[in-house]
Amino acid sequence: MHALRRCVRSLFQSSQSFRRASSAAASTFKASELEVQLCKESDLRPKPDPNKLIFGQNWSDHMLEVEWTQEAGWGRPRISPIHNLQLHPSAQVFHYATELFEGTKAYRGVDNQIRLFRPELNMKRMNTTAERVTLPTFDGDELIRCIRKLVEIEKEWVPYSQTSTLYIRPTLIATEACIGVHKSKAALLFVITGPVGPYYPTGFKPVSLLASPKFVRAWEGGCGGYKMGSNYGPTIGPQIEAAKHNCQQVLWLYGPDHEVTEVGTMNLFAFWTNEKGEKELVTPSLDKGLILPGITRQSLLDLAREWGEFKVTERSLYMKEIVTALKEKRLKELFGAGTACIVCPIESILYEETRLQIPTMSEGAPITMRFHKELTDIQVSFALLL
């Protein structure tokens, strides 16, 4: 337990550097100016059964909104009953995909306290993406304070469950009513929340992957390292193609050497004995901008380094290495990692018309399962109290 507490402290050290960076922003909204309009009691909707939740299909009663214009900067944040947005058909978000989003969760712990997990990293990533797509940045701490108030209002929407959570979706869109490819003069930041069940309701279910160089998710100099909707829409077609081959996800490859990048919408990890005979955890590095800097990814790296039991490496990873390690029986586990499922074991890869059988579950996936348990323990017991 002491080791777990030390790990929690290390998980939150990165927040300090972000606070210093965000405070330099020229304009931001203030949580102290937050306006709140609550639903009438008669309009509050019944809460769904936490044991029957389908991911992304239930939404709570209220939402957070903050408007921005080039002339006035950020307006006052406000919480109001959830409602449809009113936007002009020429709003830039509809035509040029000028938008971004984040995904995080609120957890109800064993002590009935509600906690957020590393929200400062979501804010850092959100501002980084905003800069890339020329949307306005803001002080991440101020948005965290507003989100905490929203979750406090919606506390009964946080499932009384150790397996279900409240999903939080901050979104920033360009709203200027003008057809023209330029920096938008108006934007809207909004946050919606909704209860979600476990990604796999029946427990861990290993997935099969389609690895085909025919499909490319990201490239150097592109936007693969940013969390914007334009990275996700084009993946739906390849996902449908994967299903035709009895695969649940796509393993995204890049370049003539078939560099491995992401698994569906998750970061990829391999645990193996490397060619030097060392036990090693490997994940693709961020330096080429091909993959998203996932919060779960970073948390697993922090945990593994805290354990100090095997080598931890961030570097380029290629399919030929996976194939060779598999043939030499050095590959032990392969899994994806992300907010939705925490970790997702991989059982096979369809690559160059050959289905590679991955031994992740042959011995119960001890590393994958350990990551899942320890990170879940942190999220429900030691994360940031509401």
C-alpha positions in Angstrom: 0.0 0.0 0.0 2.9 2.4 0.8 4.3 1.8 -2.7 0.8 2.5 -4.2 0.7 5.8 -2.3 4.1 6.8 -3.5 3.0 6.0 -7.1 -0.1 8.2 -6.6 2.2 11.1 -5.6 4.3 10.5 -8.7 1.1 10.4 -10.9 0.2 13.9 -9.9 3.7 15.6 -10.0 3.2 16.6 -13.7 0.3 18.9 -12.7 2.6 21.5 -11.3 4.4 22.2 -14.6 1.1 22.5 -16.4 -0.2 25.0 -13.9 2.8 27.2 -14.6 2.3 27.0 -18.3 -1.4 27.6 -18.3 -1.2 30.6 -16.0 0.6 32.5 -18.8 -2.5 32.4 -21.0 -3.6 36.0 -22.0 -7.3 35.3 -21.5 -9.3 32.7 -19.7 -12.7 32.2 -18.0 -12.9 32.1 -14.2 -14.6 29.4 -12.1 -15.4 32.1 -9.5 -17.8 33.6 -12.1 -19.6 30.4 -12.8 -23.4 30.8 -13.2 -25.6 27.9 -12.3 -29.2 27.2 -13.5 -30.5 24.0 -12.1 -33.2 21.8 -13.7 -36.6 21.9 -12.1 -37.1 18.9 -9.9 -39.9 17.7 -12.1 -37.5 17.6 -15.1 -34.9 15.4 -13.4 -34.7 12.1 -15.2 -34.5 8.7 -13.4 -31.0 7.2 -13.1 -30.4 4.1 -15.2 -29.6 0.7 -13.6 -25.7 0.8 -13.2 -25.6 -2.9 -14.1 -27.3 -2.3 -17.5 -25.3 0.7 -18.8 -24.2 0.9 -22.4 -21.2 3.0 -23.0 -22.0 6.5 -24.3 -25.8 6.2 -24.5 -26.9 7.9 -21.2 -26.5 11.6 -20.3 -27.0 13.4 -17.1 -29.3 16.4 -16.4 -26.9 19.4 -16.8 -24.1 20.6 -18.9 -21.3 23.3 -18.7 -20.8 25.9 -21.4 -18.4 28.8 -22.0 -18.5 31.0 -25.1 -15.5 32.7 -26.7 -15.2 35.4 -29.3 -12.2 37.1 -30.8 -13.4 40.5 -29.7 -14.4 39.7 -26.1 -12.4 36.6 -25.2 -13.9 34.1 -22.8 -17.3 34.7 -21.4 -18.7 33.6 -18.0 -19.0 29.8 -17.6 -22.5 28.5 -16.9 -24.1 25.3 -15.9 -27.6 24.8 -17.2 -30.0 21.9 -18.0 -28.7 19.9 -20.9 -30.0 21.1 -24.2 -29.5 21.0 -28.0 -27.0 23.5 -29.4 -28.2 26.2 -31.8 -25.6 26.8 -34.5 -25.7 28.4 -37.9 -25.4 25.8 -40.8 -22.2 27.6 -41.9 -20.5 27.2 -38.5 -16.9 26.2 -39.2 -17.1 23.1 -37.1 -19.5 21.5 -39.7 -17.3 22.2 -42.7 -13.7 22.0 -41.6 -13.8 19.8 -38.5 -12.4 22.6 -36.4 -13.0 20.9 -33.0 -11.5 18.8 -30.3 -12.6 16.8 -27.3 -11.4 15.0 -24.2 -12.5 12.0 -22.2 -12.1 11.5 -18.5 -14.1 9.9 -15.7 -15.4 10.5 -12.1 -15.2 7.5 -9.8 -17.2 6.6 -6.7 -14.8 5.0 -4.3 -15.3 2.3 -1.7 -15.6 5.2 0.8 -18.5 6.7 -1.2 -16.3 9.7 -2.1 -16.2 10.9 -5.7 -12.8 11.3 -7.4 -11.3 12.6 -10.7 -8.3 10.9 -12.1 -5.4 13.1 -13.4 -7.7 15.8 -15.0 -4.7 18.1 -15.3 -3.3 15.9 -18.0 -6.5 16.1 -19.9 -6.4 19.9 -19.7 -2.8 20.0 -20.9 -3.7 17.8 -23.9 -6.8 19.8 -24.6 -4.8 23.1 -24.7 -2.1 21.5 -26.9 -4.8 20.3 -29.4 -6.5 23.8 -29.3 -3.2 25.4 -30.3 -2.8 22.9 -33.2 -6.3 23.6 -34.5 -6.1 27.4 -33.7 -8.9 27.3 -31.1 -8.6 29.5 -28.0 -6.7 28.1 -25.0 -7.6 28.6 -21.4 -6.4 28.0 -17.8 -6.9 24.3 -17.3 -7.2 24.7 -13.5 -10.2 26.9 -14.1 -12.0 24.3 -16.2 -11.2 21.6 -13.6 -12.9 23.7 -11.0 -15.9 24.1 -13.2 -16.0 20.4 -14.0 -15.8 19.6 -10.3 -18.9 21.8 -9.7 -20.7 20.1 -12.5 -19.9 16.7 -11.1 -20.9 17.8 -7.6 -24.3 18.9 -9.0 -24.6 15.5 -10.9 -23.2 13.4 -8.0 -26.2 11.1 -8.0 -25.4 10.3 -11.7 -22.0 8.9 -10.5 -23.0 5.2 -10.2 -23.0 3.5 -6.8 -20.8 0.8 -8.3 -17.2 -0.3 -8.4 -17.4 -1.2 -12.1 -19.4 1.8 -13.5 -18.3 5.5 -13.6 -19.4 8.9 -14.8 -17.9 9.7 -18.2 -16.9 13.4 -18.7 -16.6 14.8 -22.2 -15.2 18.3 -22.6 -15.5 19.6 -26.2 -14.3 22.7 -27.9 -15.8 23.7 -31.3 -15.4 26.6 -33.8 -18.8 28.3 -34.2 -18.1 31.3 -36.4 -20.8 31.4 -39.1 -18.5 31.8 -42.1 -17.5 29.4 -44.9 -13.8 30.0 -45.2 -10.7 28.2 -44.1 -9.3 30.5 -41.5 -9.0 30.8 -37.7 -12.5 31.0 -36.2 -13.6 34.2 -34.5 -16.0 32.4 -32.2 -15.9 29.1 -30.3 -17.9 27.2 -27.7 -16.5 25.0 -25.0 -19.0 22.6 -23.4 -18.9 19.6 -21.1 -21.4 16.8 -20.9 -21.4 13.9 -18.6 -23.1 10.5 -18.5 -22.9 7.2 -16.6 -21.1 4.3 -18.3 -20.6 0.7 -17.5 -17.4 -1.4 -17.9 -16.1 -1.6 -21.4 -16.4 -5.3 -21.2 -19.4 -6.1 -18.9 -18.5 -9.8 -18.6 -14.9 -9.1 -17.8 -11.7 -9.1 -19.8 -12.3 -10.2 -23.4 -9.2 -10.4 -25.6 -9.5 -8.9 -29.0 -8.3 -9.8 -32.5 -6.7 -7.2 -34.7 -6.4 -6.5 -38.4 -3.0 -5.1 -39.3 -3.0 -3.9 -42.8 -0.7 -1.2 -44.4 -3.6 -0.4 -46.6 -5.0 1.8 -43.8 -3.1 4.7 -42.3 -4.3 6.5 -39.3 -1.6 9.1 -38.9 1.7 10.3 -40.4 4.6 12.5 -39.4 3.7 16.2 -39.4 0.0 15.4 -39.2 -2.4 15.4 -36.3 -2.3 11.9 -35.0 -0.9 13.1 -31.7 -3.9 15.4 -31.0 -7.4 14.5 -29.8 -9.6 15.9 -32.5 -12.6 14.3 -34.1 -11.0 14.3 -37.6 -8.7 11.6 -36.4 -11.6 9.3 -35.5 -14.3 9.6 -38.3 -11.9 8.2 -41.0 -11.2 5.1 -38.8 -14.8 3.8 -39.0 -14.5 2.3 -42.5 -11.4 0.3 -41.6 -13.1 -0.8 -38.5 -16.0 -2.2 -40.6 -13.4 -3.9 -42.8 -11.8 -5.5 -39.8 -15.1 -6.9 -38.7 -15.4 -8.7 -42.0 -12.2 -10.6 -41.1 -13.5 -11.5 -37.6 -11.3 -8.8 -36.0 -12.6 -6.4 -33.4 -10.0 -3.7 -33.8 -7.5 -2.3 -36.3 -3.8 -2.3 -35.5 -2.6 0.9 -37.3 0.7 0.6 -39.2 2.8 3.4 -40.7 5.4 3.5 -43.4 7.1 0.8 -45.6 8.6 -0.9 -42.5 5.1 -1.3 -41.0 5.7 0.7 -37.8 3.1 -0.1 -35.2 1.3 2.9 -33.8 -2.1 2.4 -32.1 -4.8 -0.3 -31.5 -8.2 1.1 -32.5 -8.4 4.2 -30.3 -6.0 2.8 -27.7 -2.2 3.0 -27.1 -0.3 -0.3 -27.6 2.0 -2.1 -25.1 4.1 -5.2 -25.5 5.6 -7.2 -22.7 8.4 -9.5 -23.7 11.9 -10.8 -23.2 14.0 -8.7 -25.5 16.9 -9.9 -27.6 19.3 -9.2 -24.7 17.3 -11.6 -22.5 15.8 -8.7 -20.4 12.2 -8.5 -19.4 10.8 -5.4 -21.0 7.7 -3.3 -21.4 7.7 -1.5 -24.8 5.2 1.1 -26.1 5.5 3.4 -29.2 7.1 6.7 -28.4 5.5 10.1 -28.9 8.4 11.8 -30.8 7.0 11.3 -34.3 3.5 12.6 -33.5 1.9 9.4 -34.7 0.1 8.5 -31.5 -2.0 10.2 -28.9 -0.3 10.9 -25.6 -2.8 8.9 -23.6 -3.4 9.6 -19.9 -3.8 5.8 -19.3 -0.6 5.2 -21.3 1.3 7.7 -19.1 -0.1 6.2 -16.0 0.9 2.7 -16.9 4.4 3.9 -17.7 4.6 5.6 -14.3 3.4 2.5 -12.5 5.8 0.2 -14.3 8.7 2.5 -13.5 7.6 2.7 -9.9 7.6 -1.1 -9.7 11.2 -1.2 -11.0 10.9 -4.9 -11.9 11.6 -4.8 -15.7 12.9 -2.5 -18.3 10.5 0.2 -19.6 11.0 1.6 -23.1 9.3 4.1 -25.3 10.5 3.7 -28.9 9.5 2.9 -32.4 8.1 -0.6 -32.7 7.7 -2.6 -35.9 5.6 -5.6 -37.0 8.8 -7.6 -37.9 9.9 -7.4 -34.3 6.5 -8.7 -33.0 6.6 -11.5 -35.6 10.2 -12.5 -34.6 9.5 -12.3 -30.9 6.5 -14.5 -31.3 8.4 -17.1 -33.3 11.2 -17.1 -30.7 8.6 -17.4 -27.9 9.8 -14.2 -26.3 6.5 -12.3 -26.6 4.5 -12.7 -23.4 1.7 -10.2 -23.6 0.2 -7.6 -26.0 -2.5 -5.2 -24.9 -4.1 -1.8 -25.6 -4.7 0.9 -23.0 -7.2 3.8 -22.8 -9.7 5.6 -20.7 -12.6 3.4 -21.7 -11.3 0.0 -20.8 -8.0 0.8 -18.9 -6.3 -2.2 -20.6 -7.5 -4.6 -23.3 -5.7 -7.9 -23.9 -4.9 -8.9 -27.5 -5.2 -12.6 -28.6 -4.4 -12.5 -32.3 -3.3 -10.3 -35.3 -4.3 -10.9 -38.9 -1.2 -9.7 -40.7 -0.2 -10.4 -44.3 -2.9 -13.0 -44.6 -1.6 -14.9 -41.6 -3.3 -14.9 -38.2 -0.7 -14.6 -35.5 -1.8 -16.1 -32.2 -0.6 -13.9 -29.3 0.0 -15.7 -26.0 -1.4 -12.9 -23.8 -4.0 -15.0 -22.0 -2.1 -18.3 -22.0 -0.9 -17.7 -18.5 -3.7 -15.4 -17.4 -2.1 -12.1 -18.6 -0.4 -11.3 -15.3 1.1 -7.9 -16.3 -2.1 -6.8 -18.0 -4.3 -7.8 -15.1 -1.9 -6.2 -12.6 -2.0 -2.9 -14.4 -5.8 -3.1 -14.4 -6.1 -3.8 -10.7 -3.5 -1.3 -9.5 -4.8 1.6 -11.7 -8.4 0.9 -10.8 -7.4 0.9 -7.1 -5.8 4.3 -7.5 -8.8 5.7 -9.4 -11.4 4.7 -6.8 -9.3 5.2 -3.6 -6.5 7.8 -4.0 -7.3 10.0 -7.0 -8.3 13.7 -6.7 -11.2 14.1 -4.3 -14.2 16.1 -5.7 
